Amino acid sequence: MINLMYIVLMAMLALNVSSDVLNGFSLVDEGLNRSTSNASTQNAAIYAEMEEAMKQNPEKVRQWYQKAEQVKQMSDSLYDFAQELKLSIVREADGDDADLNNINGKENLEAATHVMLAPSVGQGQALFDAINSYRTNVVKMVNDPAQKKIIEDNLSTNVPLKGKALGKNWQEYMFENTPVAAAVTLLTKLQNDVRYAEGEILHQLVSNIDVKDVRVNEISAFVIPSSQTVVQGGKFSANIIMAAVDTTARPDIYVGNTLLKSSNGHYETICNSIGDFTLKGYLEMRNGDGETIRREFSQPYTVVQPSATVSATLMNMLYAGYQNPVSVSVPGVATNKITLTMSSGTLTKKSDGEYIAVPTAVGQDVTFTVTAQNEGRQQEMGKFTFHVRKLPDPSPYIEYSDGKGGTNRYKGGTPIGKQVILSTPGIAAAIDDGLLDIPFRVTGFETVFTDNMGNSLVEKSGSAQFTDRQREMFRRLSRGKRFNISRVHAVGPDGIERTLPYAMEVIVN
């Protein structure tokens, strides 16, 4: 009963802690959807521009127009596939009436695993192959090495070192036991990256068209941001250009009514407030007749709050005096640029993003502070508080061979062969409740036998081993007889010696 109550408590704590994180994923997903919609609108405008240019001068425009059509087909295919996977995952969690905009089972850990990784029907491998194919094809159309690297990094399917250490492939690392809210956000980010890559290629295709063929009727201003979603305190960076402009004739760029002092149109500003913003302004240049041409531009972008995740690897709480594995991550920040500190106790770094936390006092909450290197400076990404508890009492057991090279743990209450007991050197103890497997060192115990007159015969051992006297008592037991192992003394990894409050009943078979 104690173990059952403990497991229920762990589940309740996990739900309480994960609620804020799941809501955070929803906020990020909303911001990504807005950015993706804006990028899609901008790309549609470029397609319309190229279609008009195709009508005016098909000989000059045809090869670029055909490549644009190819890019659109590839981009839409991967985008739509990701959308289908999002809906499938939400339906797996919420049923056929599922709504992507109102997900009920955000915390569901099985839906994404089933849709993406189920044998024979999982879509993880198909998505992995589709991303690799798309990335390989689109980067061939990009000439700028910097832009090519951005696209390759955004659409990378490499498994981080932590995932490799666990023996996981890309789809397992991304979707195994991933909450629905996180899986949907990952797929939304993929859609955003697809629209970004599509836009970069379209801008390059437009720049390849002869200026004279397009300038006459279609001159448009474009803003090319390095990212449309910015973490608070980070930088919003963008290149502001006029499409199909001769590189020898640079336009004057005004942000608001202020002339941008940049020879290449690069613009950036510090983002100190969260929310949706719009970069507005206009470009001016003179044509061959000396007339001033003015074109306005407008680019929306989103600034989101810093977010980070700190999780105890085994559970959403910490044990005093115990080496609790803890991992930390910040979306969009490499783990080697993240620093974790702890308010009390000791914190030891094992590798990037992986720590061992040892709290010192039971009942004294521990606060972790996450900082990350952002735009060349250290920025606090969040604080996380964990409760500190004493390690629960272990359960005693008799360990014996299963005859197949493995071992079993006998915890009493069912018959066990006399020869099994006689071949076992002694007893052991551990916290073994399905969540933890923490060994304790047994320092002593008692065996209690009942003779034919109903008298209790107590034999003590000062270690984890059966004494000769206890073994002699075992040999005298007949089939169906019982004895108890009680008053087990054990020391855990926290150094606390305790006497277990319950006995283990052994039934001889």
N, C-alpha and C positions, 0 to 999 in steps of 0.2 A: 504493500500500500504506500509506503514511504517513497519507493522508487517511482510509482505511478504518479504520485503528487508532484514529485520532482520533475518528471518529464513534462507534465501539464504546465508547470511553472515556466520551464524553459521555452515551451511553445508560446506562452503568453508574452514572455519577455521578447522573444524573436519578433512577434507581431508588432509589439509596441515600438521596437527600434526600427523595424523595416518600413513602417508607415511613412515616415518623413522622407526616407530614401526613395520609395516608390512614387510619392507625390513629386519629388524632384525630377524623376525620370519623365513624368507627364509634362512638367513645365518645359523641360528641354525639348521634348518631342513637339510641343506646340510651337516653340520658337523655330525649330528646324523645319516644320511644315510651312510656316510663314515664309522663311527664307527660300525654301524650295519653290513655293508658289511664285515668289517674286522672280526667281531665276528663270522659271518656265515662261513667265510673261515676257521677260527680256529676250529669251531665246526665240520665242514666237515672233517677236518684232524683227529679229534678224532674218529669220526665214522669210518673212513677208518682204523685207527689203531685197533679199536675194532673188525672190520670185519676180519682183518688179524689174530688177536689173536684167534678169533672164529674158523678159519680154522685150526689153529695149535693145539688148545686144547679146543674143544667144551665142554667137561665135566666141566671144571673149569670156562669157560667164559660164558656159555649159559645164566645163570640167569641174569648176568649183561648186556649182549648183548640184551636180550629181554627187559629189563627195558630201555635201551638206545633207542630201537626202539619205545617203548611207549612214551618216552619223545619227540622224534622227531615228532611223529604223533601229539601229543598235541600241541607242539610248532608251527609246521607248520600250524596247523589248525587256531590257534589264530592269528598268523602272517598274514596269507592269508586273514582272515576276516578283519583285520585292513587295509590291502592293498585295499580290495574291497570297504571299507567305504571311504577311501581317494579318490579313483577314482570317487565314486558316488557323493561325495560332490563337487569335482572340476567340474564334468559334470553338476551338478545342477547349478553351477555358470557360466560355460563357454560354455555349450552345449555338444553335442555328440562328437565333435572333440576336447574335452579338453585334455590337456597335463599336467601331474603332474609336469613335469620339467619346464613348462613355463605357470604359472597360470596368467590369465588376471584379474579375479575378486577376487584378494586377499582380498579386503575390504568388500566383500559381507557378510552381516550379516544374510541373510535368508537361504542360502544353507545348512549350517551345522544344523540349527534349523529344517529345513524340513526333511533332510535325517535321523536325529537322533531322532527327537521328534514329527514328524507328527503323528496324531492319526491313529492307526491301521497299519501304514506302517513304522513308525519310528524304527530305529535299535538300539536306545540307550539302551533299556532294554536288548536286546539280547547281546550287547557288555558287559554291566554290568554283566550279568549272566555268560558270557564266561570267563571274567577276574577272577571272583570269583571262578569258577570251576577250572580254570587252576592253580590259586594260591593255592587252597586247595590241589590239587593233587600233585603239584611239591614240596611243602614244606614238604610233608610226606617223600620224598626221601632224604632230607637234614638232616644231623646229627649235623653239626656245628651250635650252637645257633646264633652266630654272622652273619653267612651267611644266615641263615633262616630269621633273622630279616630284613636284607638288601632286600631280595627277597620280603618279606611281605610288607615292606614299599614301594618298587618300584611299586608293583602291587596293592597297596591299593585302595579301592573304598570308603573310608570314606569321608563324606562331611565335609569340614572345618566349623568352627563355624559361619563364615560369611554366608555361604550357608545355614546352618541350620536356621539362624535367618531370612533368606528370605523365608523359607519354601520350599527350593528346594531339589530335590533328586540329586544323583550323576550325572546322565546324563544331567539334566537341568543345574546344576552348571557348568559342563564342556563345554556344547555345545549350550546353549541357547544364541542367539544373539552374537555368537562367530564368528569373521572374518574367512574366508576360510583359510587364511595363518596360523592363530593360530590353527584351528581345525586340519589341516593337520600335523602341527608340533606336536601336542598332540598325534596323532595316530602314528607318526614316533617314538616318544619317547617310546610309548607302545611297538612297534616292537623291539626297542633297548633293552628295559627291558626284553622282552621275550627271545631274543638271549643271554642276560647276564645270566638269570636264567637257560636256557638250558645249557650254558657252565659250570656253577657252578656244576650242577648235573652230567654232563659228566665227569668232573674232579674227582668227588667223586666216580663215578662208575669205572673209570680207576684205582683209588687208591685201590679199593676193589679186583682187580684181583691180583693173586699171582705173585710176582716179577719174579720168575723163569720162569713162563709160557710166559711172555711178553718180558723180558729183552733180550733174546737171539737175536732176530732180530729187535725189535722195542724199541729203547730208544729215547725219544724226550724231548726237553726242552719246557717249557710253562711259559708264563707270565700271571698272573691273576691280572688284575688291579681292584681297587675298583671302578674306573670310567674311561671311555675312553674319556670323554669330561671334560675339566678342564677350569674354569674361570681364566682369567689372574690374576696373583697374588696368586692363590690358589696352592695346592699341588697335584702333581701326585703321587699316591701311588700304589704299585703293589707287589705281592708275586711272586717270581721267583722260580720255582720248576722243578725237573726232574720227569716226570710221572713214576709211578710204581717203585719208588726207595724205598729201605728198609729204614725205619726211623732211623735205627742205623748207616747208612752210608750216611752222609750228603755230597753233592757235594760242591766243591769250585765254587763260582759264580764270574764271571768277567763282569763288565759293561764297555764296551770298552775294555781296557787292565788293568783296575784297579780292584783289588780284593775287593769284597763287604764284609765289616766287619759286618756281620749279621749272627746270629746262626740259624735263621729261614727263611732266604731268603727274608726278608722284605726290600723293596727299596722305597725311596721317594726323590723328588727333587722339589724345588720351580720353578714355571713356570712364568717367567717374560715377555715372548714374545708370541704373538699369532701366530697361524698357525698349520700346520701338522708336527708332529715329530715322530721319531721312536726310541724306546729303543732297543739297540743292545748289544750283548755280547755272552758269551759262558759259559758252565758249564763243569767242569772236575771232574771225580771220578775214583777210581780204582775198577776193577772187582775182582772176586775171584782168578784170576791168577796173580794179581798184575799189570795188564795192565791199562794204563790210557785211559779212554773213554772220548771223548770230543764231546759235542753237542752244536751247536750254537742256539741262540734264537733271535727273532726279533718281536717287538710289536709296532704297530703304535698307536698314540693317538693324540687328537686334543685339542688345547688350544684356547678358544674363548674369546672375549672381555666381560667385565662385562656388564650386561644389567639390566635395571630397567624400571618400568613403573609408571608414576605419572599421574593421570587423575582426573579432576574435575568431580564429580559424575553427575552433571546436564548438563555440557557442557565443551568444551575445551577452556574456558576463565573464568575469575573471575570478580566479581562485587565489586566495592569499597563500604566499609561500610556494606557489606552483609555477612552472615555466609555461605560461600561456602563449601559444603562437598567435601573433597578430599580424594582419596584412593591411596595407594602406594603398589607395590609388586616388588619382584625380583625373577625371575625364579630360583628355586632350593634352596631358602633361606626362612626359616620360618618367618612369619610376625613379631613375637616377637623379632627377631634379626635385624630388620630394623629400622633405625632412619631417620626422615625427618625434615629438617630445612627450614626456609623461610627467604628471604632477607629483606623484609619490611612488616609491618603489624603485626598481631598476628596469631599464629598457636596453636591450642588446640587439644590435642590428645583425641579422644573419645574411641578408642580401638586399638588393634594391627592392623596396616595398615589403620586405618580410622582417619581422622583429619577434623577440621573445620578451614578454612583459611579466615581471614578478612583483605583484603588489605585496606590501608588508603587513597591512593591518586589515583585519576583517571588519566590514561595516563602513570603512572609509572609502568613499567613491574616488575613482581615478579619472582624471581628465586628460585626454590626448589632444595635443595641438598640432595641426597639419599646416606646414608652410611649403610653398613651392616657388621655384625660380620662374618668374613670369616677366617676359620682356626685359631681361637683364637685371631684375631686382627681386628680392624675397617678398612674397606676399602671403599673408595668412589666409588659408582656404577654409578653415572651420575648426570648431572645438567639439569633442565628443566625450561624453561622460559614461562610464561603466560602473556598475555596482560590483563590490568585492565581497565574496562569500568564502566561508570555510569549506574545504573539501568535504564532501559527504562521507559517511562511513562506508567501508568496502564490504563485500560479501565474501565469506570463507568458501573454499571449494577444494575438492580433491582432483588433481589433474592426472589423467591416465592416457595411455596410447589407444588410438582407435584401431590399431592393427594395419593401417594403410599409410603409415608415415606421418599422420597427423595426431592431434591431441584433442581430448574432450575435457570439459569441466563438469564434475559432478557436484551439485549444490544441495543434495538431499531431497527427501520426500518421495523418492522412487527407489526400487530395488537396485542393488549393485552387487556384483559377484564378490565373494570373499577373497578369491585369488587376486582380484583387481586391487582390493584394499591392501592385501599383504605385499603386493609387488610395488606399492606406491611408498616413497620414502616419508611423506608427510603431507601437510596441508599448505595452501597458499591463500592469499586474499587479494582482491582487486575491486576497484570500481568498474563494473562491467554491466552497463545498463543500455547498451545499444548506441549511446552517444559518446561515451568515454570508455577507455580501457587503460586504467591507471593502476599499476601494480603497487602493493604495499608489502612491507617486510614483516612477517609474522615472528613475534618474539616469545610466544608461549600460548598454551591452550590446555583445556581439560577434556577428557573423555569420561562420560557418565554411563555406566552399565547398570542394569537391574538384575539381581540374582533371583533364584526361584522363590525366595521368601519375600520378594518385593523390596529388598533393600537396595539402596543406591551405592554403587562402588565407583569412586572417583579416582582417576589416574591423571596425573599432571605431567606436562612436558614443558621444559624451559626453553624450547626453541620451536622451529617449524617442523621438526622431525618427530615421528612416532617413536616412543621409547620401547625398549624390549618388553617391559611389562604390558604396555598397551598392545603390542603385537601378540603377546601370549593370550590376552583377553580376546583378541580378534579370532584366534584359532579355535577358541572354545565355543564360539557362536554357531548356532545351528541355523538352518534355512528359516527365514521369516523373523528372526530375532532383530532387535533394534538397539542402537545406542546413540547418544548425543555427543556432538562436539560443541563445547560452550566456552564462555569466557576467553575468547580469542583476543590476544593482545597483538596489535599491529601498529607499525610506524609508516606514515605516508611520506611522499616527497616534500611535504611541508614541514617535516620534522616533528610533528605532533604524535605522541603515543596515545592510543585510545584502546578501550576495551569494548568489543562489539557487543551490543545489547541483546542479541538474539542468538539462538543455538541452531545448529544444523543437524537434522535427524537423519541418521544413516540406517537404511533397511538392508539387511543381508539377504542376498538371493541364493 
